[in-house]
């Protein structure tokens, strides 16, 4: 029996919003995502504080998150919704 279904595993990566590092310790990834950074996250982004006449750009932190996702796919030589063969 030849395999008809050859699902592809995809990794989806995303970053949380950039916030002051001191506030980033408790930041969670969206539902279904796993946090792959620790502590306050990675200080690799900028956030903005607006005053009446000025905007300050400050170094902030964000967490990196990932999610494994299976994309249904038929094996070679099969097609359609139920991956029928030749």
Backbone atoms as SQL, in Angstrom:
CREATE TABLE atoms (id INTEGER PRIMARY KEY, chain TEXT, resi INTEGER, resn TEXT, atom TEXT, x REAL, y REAL, z REAL);
INSERT INTO atoms VALUES
  (1, 'A', 1, 'UNK', 'N', 0.854, -1.201, 0.000),
  (2, 'A', 1, 'UNK', 'CA', 0.000, 0.000, 0.000),
  (3, 'A', 1, 'UNK', 'C', 0.886, 1.246, 0.000),
  (4, 'A', 2, 'UNK', 'N', 0.740, 2.045, -1.060),
  (5, 'A', 2, 'UNK', 'CA', 1.509, 3.287, -1.130),
  (6, 'A', 2, 'UNK', 'C', 0.837, 4.379, -0.325),
  (7, 'A', 3, 'UNK', 'N', 1.671, 5.198, 0.283),
  (8, 'A', 3, 'UNK', 'CA', 1.155, 6.319, 1.078),
  (9, 'A', 3, 'UNK', 'C', 0.587, 7.383, 0.130),
  (10, 'A', 4, 'UNK', 'N', -0.623, 7.874, 0.445),
  (11, 'A', 4, 'UNK', 'CA', -1.254, 8.884, -0.393),
  (12, 'A', 4, 'UNK', 'C', -1.061, 10.292, 0.165),
  (13, 'A', 5, 'UNK', 'N', -1.056, 10.390, 1.477),
  (14, 'A', 5, 'UNK', 'CA', -1.000, 11.695, 2.138),
  (15, 'A', 5, 'UNK', 'C', 0.424, 11.963, 2.632),
  (16, 'A', 6, 'UNK', 'N', 1.037, 13.062, 2.175),
  (17, 'A', 6, 'UNK', 'CA', 2.384, 13.455, 2.599),
  (18, 'A', 6, 'UNK', 'C', 2.336, 14.884, 3.131),
  (19, 'A', 7, 'UNK', 'N', 1.742, 15.058, 4.305),
  (20, 'A', 7, 'UNK', 'CA', 1.590, 16.401, 4.872),
  (21, 'A', 7, 'UNK', 'C', 2.940, 17.063, 5.095),
  (22, 'A', 8, 'UNK', 'N', 2.973, 18.365, 4.879),
  (23, 'A', 8, 'UNK', 'CA', 4.193, 19.148, 5.082),
  (24, 'A', 8, 'UNK', 'C', 4.123, 19.852, 6.426),
  (25, 'A', 9, 'UNK', 'N', 5.215, 19.768, 7.192),
  (26, 'A', 9, 'UNK', 'CA', 5.276, 20.498, 8.457),
  (27, 'A', 9, 'UNK', 'C', 5.828, 21.889, 8.198),
  (28, 'A', 10, 'UNK', 'N', 5.114, 22.899, 8.654),
  (29, 'A', 10, 'UNK', 'CA', 5.550, 24.279, 8.493),
  (30, 'A', 10, 'UNK', 'C', 5.800, 24.880, 9.867),
  (31, 'A', 11, 'UNK', 'N', 6.812, 25.711, 9.967),
  (32, 'A', 11, 'UNK', 'CA', 7.063, 26.451, 11.195),
  (33, 'A', 11, 'UNK', 'C', 6.699, 27.898, 10.937),
  (34, 'A', 12, 'UNK', 'N', 5.789, 28.411, 11.725),
  (35, 'A', 12, 'UNK', 'CA', 5.390, 29.804, 11.603),
  (36, 'A', 12, 'UNK', 'C', 6.043, 30.552, 12.756),
  (37, 'A', 13, 'UNK', 'N', 6.788, 31.591, 12.433),
  (38, 'A', 13, 'UNK', 'CA', 7.456, 32.392, 13.459),
  (39, 'A', 13, 'UNK', 'C', 6.848, 33.777, 13.492),
  (40, 'A', 14, 'UNK', 'N', 6.791, 34.355, 14.683),
  (41, 'A', 14, 'UNK', 'CA', 6.312, 35.730, 14.814),
  (42, 'A', 14, 'UNK', 'C', 6.970, 36.355, 16.036),
  (43, 'A', 15, 'UNK', 'N', 6.857, 37.676, 16.128),
  (44, 'A', 15, 'UNK', 'CA', 7.413, 38.404, 17.264),
  (45, 'A', 15, 'UNK', 'C', 6.280, 39.135, 17.971),
  (46, 'A', 16, 'UNK', 'N', 6.415, 39.254, 19.294),
  (47, 'A', 16, 'UNK', 'CA', 5.418, 40.006, 20.043),
  (48, 'A', 16, 'UNK', 'C', 5.657, 41.497, 19.839),
  (49, 'A', 17, 'UNK', 'N', 4.738, 42.307, 20.315),
  (50, 'A', 17, 'UNK', 'CA', 4.842, 43.760, 20.193),
  (51, 'A', 17, 'UNK', 'C', 6.072, 44.259, 20.948),
  (52, 'A', 18, 'UNK', 'N', 6.680, 45.302, 20.449),
  (53, 'A', 18, 'UNK', 'CA', 7.849, 45.911, 21.089),
  (54, 'A', 18, 'UNK', 'C', 7.384, 46.756, 22.275),
  (55, 'A', 19, 'UNK', 'N', 7.905, 46.437, 23.466),
  (56, 'A', 19, 'UNK', 'CA', 7.545, 47.171, 24.686),
  (57, 'A', 19, 'UNK', 'C', 8.811, 47.427, 25.496),
  (58, 'A', 20, 'UNK', 'N', 8.740, 48.279, 26.530),
  (59, 'A', 20, 'UNK', 'CA', 9.912, 48.452, 27.393),
  (60, 'A', 20, 'UNK', 'C', 10.342, 47.102, 27.963),
  (61, 'A', 21, 'UNK', 'N', 11.644, 46.844, 27.972),
  (62, 'A', 21, 'UNK', 'CA', 12.152, 45.533, 28.403),
  (63, 'A', 21, 'UNK', 'C', 11.658, 45.154, 29.799),
  (64, 'A', 22, 'UNK', 'N', 11.560, 46.143, 30.691),
  (65, 'A', 22, 'UNK', 'CA', 11.137, 45.861, 32.061),
  (66, 'A', 22, 'UNK', 'C', 9.692, 45.354, 32.123),
  (67, 'A', 23, 'UNK', 'N', 8.909, 45.634, 31.096),
  (68, 'A', 23, 'UNK', 'CA', 7.506, 45.195, 31.073),
  (69, 'A', 23, 'UNK', 'C', 7.312, 43.919, 30.255),
  (70, 'A', 24, 'UNK', 'N', 8.379, 43.415, 29.660),
  (71, 'A', 24, 'UNK', 'CA', 8.236, 42.307, 28.711),
  (72, 'A', 24, 'UNK', 'C', 8.343, 40.923, 29.344),
  (73, 'A', 25, 'UNK', 'N', 8.686, 40.865, 30.633),
  (74, 'A', 25, 'UNK', 'CA', 8.874, 39.575, 31.305),
  (75, 'A', 25, 'UNK', 'C', 7.605, 38.717, 31.247),
  (76, 'A', 26, 'UNK', 'N', 6.460, 39.347, 31.424),
  (77, 'A', 26, 'UNK', 'CA', 5.186, 38.616, 31.492),
  (78, 'A', 26, 'UNK', 'C', 4.496, 38.471, 30.141),
  (79, 'A', 27, 'UNK', 'N', 5.071, 39.020, 29.080),
  (80, 'A', 27, 'UNK', 'CA', 4.430, 38.963, 27.765),
  (81, 'A', 27, 'UNK', 'C', 4.283, 37.511, 27.306),
  (82, 'A', 28, 'UNK', 'N', 3.108, 37.180, 26.834),
  (83, 'A', 28, 'UNK', 'CA', 2.825, 35.831, 26.343),
  (84, 'A', 28, 'UNK', 'C', 2.695, 35.841, 24.828),
  (85, 'A', 29, 'UNK', 'N', 2.971, 34.704, 24.235),
  (86, 'A', 29, 'UNK', 'CA', 2.741, 34.543, 22.801),
  (87, 'A', 29, 'UNK', 'C', 1.245, 34.312, 22.569),
  (88, 'A', 30, 'UNK', 'N', 0.773, 34.558, 21.355),
  (89, 'A', 30, 'UNK', 'CA', -0.642, 34.272, 21.052),
  (90, 'A', 30, 'UNK', 'C', -0.955, 32.791, 21.263),
  (91, 'A', 31, 'UNK', 'N', -2.217, 32.484, 21.459),
  (92, 'A', 31, 'UNK', 'CA', -2.660, 31.099, 21.683),
  (93, 'A', 31, 'UNK', 'C', -2.138, 30.185, 20.578),
  (94, 'A', 32, 'UNK', 'N', -1.594, 29.044, 20.969),
  (95, 'A', 32, 'UNK', 'CA', -1.093, 28.072, 20.002),
  (96, 'A', 32, 'UNK', 'C', 0.379, 28.248, 19.664),
  (97, 'A', 33, 'UNK', 'N', 0.977, 29.372, 20.055),
  (98, 'A', 33, 'UNK', 'CA', 2.390, 29.635, 19.792),
  (99, 'A', 33, 'UNK', 'C', 3.221, 29.330, 21.028),
  (100, 'A', 34, 'UNK', 'N', 4.463, 28.914, 20.823),
  (101, 'A', 34, 'UNK', 'CA', 5.399, 28.627, 21.898),
  (102, 'A', 34, 'UNK', 'C', 6.449, 29.722, 21.944),
  (103, 'A', 35, 'UNK', 'N', 6.736, 30.222, 23.150),
  (104, 'A', 35, 'UNK', 'CA', 7.748, 31.267, 23.313),
  (105, 'A', 35, 'UNK', 'C', 9.124, 30.622, 23.199),
  (106, 'A', 36, 'UNK', 'N', 9.983, 31.149, 22.317),
  (107, 'A', 36, 'UNK', 'CA', 11.321, 30.563, 22.152),
  (108, 'A', 36, 'UNK', 'C', 12.414, 31.492, 22.684),
  (109, 'A', 37, 'UNK', 'N', 12.001, 32.582, 23.354),
  (110, 'A', 37, 'UNK', 'CA', 12.963, 33.462, 24.012),
  (111, 'A', 37, 'UNK', 'C', 12.657, 33.455, 25.505),
  (112, 'A', 38, 'UNK', 'N', 13.628, 33.828, 26.312),
  (113, 'A', 38, 'UNK', 'CA', 13.456, 33.791, 27.765),
  (114, 'A', 38, 'UNK', 'C', 13.512, 35.178, 28.374),
  (115, 'A', 39, 'UNK', 'N', 13.173, 35.246, 29.648),
  (116, 'A', 39, 'UNK', 'CA', 13.324, 36.470, 30.422),
  (117, 'A', 39, 'UNK', 'C', 12.573, 37.634, 29.821),
  (118, 'A', 40, 'UNK', 'N', 13.297, 38.723, 29.572),
  (119, 'A', 40, 'UNK', 'CA', 12.662, 39.924, 29.021),
  (120, 'A', 40, 'UNK', 'C', 12.638, 39.898, 27.502),
  (121, 'A', 41, 'UNK', 'N', 13.121, 38.822, 26.900),
  (122, 'A', 41, 'UNK', 'CA', 13.107, 38.735, 25.440),
  (123, 'A', 41, 'UNK', 'C', 14.365, 39.320, 24.836),
  (124, 'A', 42, 'UNK', 'N', 14.262, 39.737, 23.583),
  (125, 'A', 42, 'UNK', 'CA', 15.427, 40.208, 22.844),
  (126, 'A', 42, 'UNK', 'C', 15.305, 41.719, 22.625),
  (127, 'A', 43, 'UNK', 'N', 16.345, 42.479, 23.033),
  (128, 'A', 43, 'UNK', 'CA', 16.299, 43.938, 22.862),
  (129, 'A', 43, 'UNK', 'C', 16.676, 44.336, 21.434),
  (130, 'A', 44, 'UNK', 'N', 15.775, 44.074, 20.490),
  (131, 'A', 44, 'UNK', 'CA', 16.103, 44.301, 19.075),
  (132, 'A', 44, 'UNK', 'C', 15.030, 45.111, 18.343),
  (133, 'A', 45, 'UNK', 'N', 14.325, 45.960, 19.092),
  (134, 'A', 45, 'UNK', 'CA', 13.262, 46.728, 18.439),
  (135, 'A', 45, 'UNK', 'C', 13.161, 48.100, 19.099),
  (136, 'A', 46, 'UNK', 'N', 12.328, 48.945, 18.521),
  (137, 'A', 46, 'UNK', 'CA', 12.141, 50.290, 19.080),
  (138, 'A', 46, 'UNK', 'C', 10.654, 50.539, 19.296),
  (139, 'A', 47, 'UNK', 'N', 10.345, 51.197, 20.385),
  (140, 'A', 47, 'UNK', 'CA', 8.971, 51.636, 20.619),
  (141, 'A', 47, 'UNK', 'C', 8.994, 53.150, 20.805),
  (142, 'A', 48, 'UNK', 'N', 7.839, 53.754, 20.739),
  (143, 'A', 48, 'UNK', 'CA', 7.776, 55.219, 20.689),
  (144, 'A', 48, 'UNK', 'C', 6.920, 55.772, 21.827),
  (145, 'A', 49, 'UNK', 'N', 7.441, 56.815, 22.465),
  (146, 'A', 49, 'UNK', 'CA', 6.687, 57.559, 23.474),
  (147, 'A', 49, 'UNK', 'C', 6.367, 58.922, 22.891),
  (148, 'A', 50, 'UNK', 'N', 5.100, 59.274, 22.893),
  (149, 'A', 50, 'UNK', 'CA', 4.705, 60.561, 22.318),
  (150, 'A', 50, 'UNK', 'C', 4.402, 61.565, 23.415),
  (151, 'A', 51, 'UNK', 'N', 5.023, 62.721, 23.298),
  (152, 'A', 51, 'UNK', 'CA', 4.722, 63.855, 24.165),
  (153, 'A', 51, 'UNK', 'C', 3.998, 64.880, 23.308),
  (154, 'A', 52, 'UNK', 'N', 3.624, 65.987, 23.897),
  (155, 'A', 52, 'UNK', 'CA', 2.850, 66.983, 23.139),
  (156, 'A', 52, 'UNK', 'C', 3.519, 67.382, 21.831),
  (157, 'A', 53, 'UNK', 'N', 4.820, 67.644, 21.885),
  (158, 'A', 53, 'UNK', 'CA', 5.484, 68.140, 20.674),
  (159, 'A', 53, 'UNK', 'C', 6.593, 67.219, 20.172),
  (160, 'A', 54, 'UNK', 'N', 6.938, 66.208, 20.937),
  (161, 'A', 54, 'UNK', 'CA', 8.061, 65.339, 20.566),
  (162, 'A', 54, 'UNK', 'C', 7.645, 63.863, 20.596),
  (163, 'A', 55, 'UNK', 'N', 8.347, 63.069, 19.835),
  (164, 'A', 55, 'UNK', 'CA', 8.208, 61.617, 19.901),
  (165, 'A', 55, 'UNK', 'C', 9.585, 61.045, 20.198),
  (166, 'A', 56, 'UNK', 'N', 9.663, 60.254, 21.267),
  (167, 'A', 56, 'UNK', 'CA', 10.933, 59.609, 21.635),
  (168, 'A', 56, 'UNK', 'C', 10.943, 58.189, 21.113),
  (169, 'A', 57, 'UNK', 'N', 12.049, 57.788, 20.508),
  (170, 'A', 57, 'UNK', 'CA', 12.234, 56.416, 20.052),
  (171, 'A', 57, 'UNK', 'C', 13.171, 55.722, 21.044),
  (172, 'A', 58, 'UNK', 'N', 12.686, 54.662, 21.689),
  (173, 'A', 58, 'UNK', 'CA', 13.456, 53.980, 22.732),
  (174, 'A', 58, 'UNK', 'C', 13.670, 52.514, 22.391),
  (175, 'A', 59, 'UNK', 'N', 14.805, 51.976, 22.859),
  (176, 'A', 59, 'UNK', 'CA', 15.088, 50.559, 22.647),
  (177, 'A', 59, 'UNK', 'C', 14.137, 49.727, 23.493),
  (178, 'A', 60, 'UNK', 'N', 13.523, 48.736, 22.884),
  (179, 'A', 60, 'UNK', 'CA', 12.585, 47.874, 23.604),
  (180, 'A', 60, 'UNK', 'C', 12.912, 46.413, 23.375),
  (181, 'A', 61, 'UNK', 'N', 12.100, 45.561, 23.975),
  (182, 'A', 61, 'UNK', 'CA', 12.282, 44.111, 23.864),
  (183, 'A', 61, 'UNK', 'C', 11.035, 43.472, 23.271),
  (184, 'A', 62, 'UNK', 'N', 11.247, 42.329, 22.648),
  (185, 'A', 62, 'UNK', 'CA', 10.127, 41.534, 22.156),
  (186, 'A', 62, 'UNK', 'C', 10.495, 40.061, 22.262),
  (187, 'A', 63, 'UNK', 'N', 9.475, 39.231, 22.342),
  (188, 'A', 63, 'UNK', 'CA', 9.689, 37.786, 22.384),
  (189, 'A', 63, 'UNK', 'C', 9.467, 37.207, 20.989),
  (190, 'A', 64, 'UNK', 'N', 10.180, 36.139, 20.718),
  (191, 'A', 64, 'UNK', 'CA', 9.999, 35.408, 19.473),
  (192, 'A', 64, 'UNK', 'C', 9.158, 34.175, 19.787),
  (193, 'A', 65, 'UNK', 'N', 8.185, 33.905, 18.939),
  (194, 'A', 65, 'UNK', 'CA', 7.256, 32.797, 19.144),
  (195, 'A', 65, 'UNK', 'C', 7.223, 31.932, 17.883),
  (196, 'A', 66, 'UNK', 'N', 6.900, 30.652, 18.077),
  (197, 'A', 66, 'UNK', 'CA', 6.749, 29.793, 16.899),
  (198, 'A', 66, 'UNK', 'C', 5.598, 28.822, 17.086),
  (199, 'A', 67, 'UNK', 'N', 5.107, 28.349, 15.964),
  (200, 'A', 67, 'UNK', 'CA', 3.989, 27.410, 15.951),
  (201, 'A', 67, 'UNK', 'C', 4.250, 26.407, 14.847),
  (202, 'A', 68, 'UNK', 'N', 4.063, 25.133, 15.165),
  (203, 'A', 68, 'UNK', 'CA', 4.209, 24.099, 14.141),
  (204, 'A', 68, 'UNK', 'C', 2.835, 23.860, 13.535),
  (205, 'A', 69, 'UNK', 'N', 2.815, 23.791, 12.235),
  (206, 'A', 69, 'UNK', 'CA', 1.552, 23.698, 11.516),
  (207, 'A', 69, 'UNK', 'C', 1.695, 22.630, 10.447),
  (208, 'A', 70, 'UNK', 'N', 0.721, 21.732, 10.336),
  (209, 'A', 70, 'UNK', 'CA', 0.780, 20.709, 9.290),
  (210, 'A', 70, 'UNK', 'C', -0.116, 21.106, 8.144),
  (211, 'A', 71, 'UNK', 'N', 0.494, 21.221, 6.974),
  (212, 'A', 71, 'UNK', 'CA', -0.270, 21.548, 5.779),
  (213, 'A', 71, 'UNK', 'C', -0.572, 20.254, 5.033),
  (214, 'A', 72, 'UNK', 'N', -1.858, 19.923, 4.878),
  (215, 'A', 72, 'UNK', 'CA', -2.212, 18.692, 4.172),
  (216, 'A', 72, 'UNK', 'C', -1.716, 18.738, 2.727),
  (217, 'A', 73, 'UNK', 'N', -1.064, 17.677, 2.305),
  (218, 'A', 73, 'UNK', 'CA', -0.567, 17.611, 0.940),
  (219, 'A', 73, 'UNK', 'C', -0.584, 16.150, 0.488),
  (220, 'A', 74, 'UNK', 'N', -0.862, 15.956, -0.778),
  (221, 'A', 74, 'UNK', 'CA', -0.850, 14.599, -1.335),
  (222, 'A', 74, 'UNK', 'C', 0.578, 14.226, -1.742),
  (223, 'A', 75, 'UNK', 'N', 0.889, 12.933, -1.652),
  (224, 'A', 75, 'UNK', 'CA', 2.185, 12.449, -2.130),
  (225, 'A', 75, 'UNK', 'C', 2.207, 12.548, -3.655),
  (226, 'A', 76, 'UNK', 'N', 3.401, 12.435, -4.220),
  (227, 'A', 76, 'UNK', 'CA', 3.561, 12.514, -5.672),
  (228, 'A', 76, 'UNK', 'C', 2.717, 11.432, -6.344),
  (229, 'A', 77, 'UNK', 'N', 2.025, 11.823, -7.410),
  (230, 'A', 77, 'UNK', 'CA', 1.194, 10.864, -8.149),
  (231, 'A', 77, 'UNK', 'C', -0.223, 10.768, -7.603),
  (232, 'A', 78, 'UNK', 'N', -0.542, 11.534, -6.558),
  (233, 'A', 78, 'UNK', 'CA', -1.891, 11.548, -5.990),
  (234, 'A', 78, 'UNK', 'C', -2.404, 12.981, -6.003),
  (235, 'A', 79, 'UNK', 'N', -3.728, 13.141, -6.020),
  (236, 'A', 79, 'UNK', 'CA', -4.292, 14.476, -6.088),
  (237, 'A', 79, 'UNK', 'C', -5.707, 14.480, -5.536),
  (238, 'A', 80, 'UNK', 'N', -6.264, 15.656, -5.435),
  (239, 'A', 80, 'UNK', 'CA', -7.658, 15.804, -5.002),
  (240, 'A', 80, 'UNK', 'C', -7.781, 15.873, -3.477),
  (241, 'A', 81, 'UNK', 'N', -9.020, 16.040, -3.034),
  (242, 'A', 81, 'UNK', 'CA', -9.289, 16.173, -1.599),
  (243, 'A', 81, 'UNK', 'C', -8.911, 14.922, -0.821),
  (244, 'A', 82, 'UNK', 'N', -9.120, 13.749, -1.415),
  (245, 'A', 82, 'UNK', 'CA', -8.792, 12.502, -0.703),
  (246, 'A', 82, 'UNK', 'C', -7.558, 11.815, -1.273),
  (247, 'A', 83, 'UNK', 'N', -6.735, 12.570, -2.011),
  (248, 'A', 83, 'UNK', 'CA', -5.447, 12.082, -2.542),
  (249, 'A', 83, 'UNK', 'C', -5.587, 10.760, -3.288),
  (250, 'A', 84, 'UNK', 'N', -6.470, 10.733, -4.252),
  (251, 'A', 84, 'UNK', 'CA', -6.656, 9.529, -5.070),
  (252, 'A', 84, 'UNK', 'C', -5.484, 9.341, -6.007),
  (253, 'A', 85, 'UNK', 'N', -5.163, 8.088, -6.312),
  (254, 'A', 85, 'UNK', 'CA', -4.043, 7.775, -7.205),
  (255, 'A', 85, 'UNK', 'C', -4.477, 7.727, -8.653),
  (256, 'A', 86, 'UNK', 'N', -3.555, 7.227, -9.499),
  (257, 'A', 86, 'UNK', 'CA', -3.782, 7.175, -10.950),
  (258, 'A', 86, 'UNK', 'C', -4.889, 6.214, -11.302);
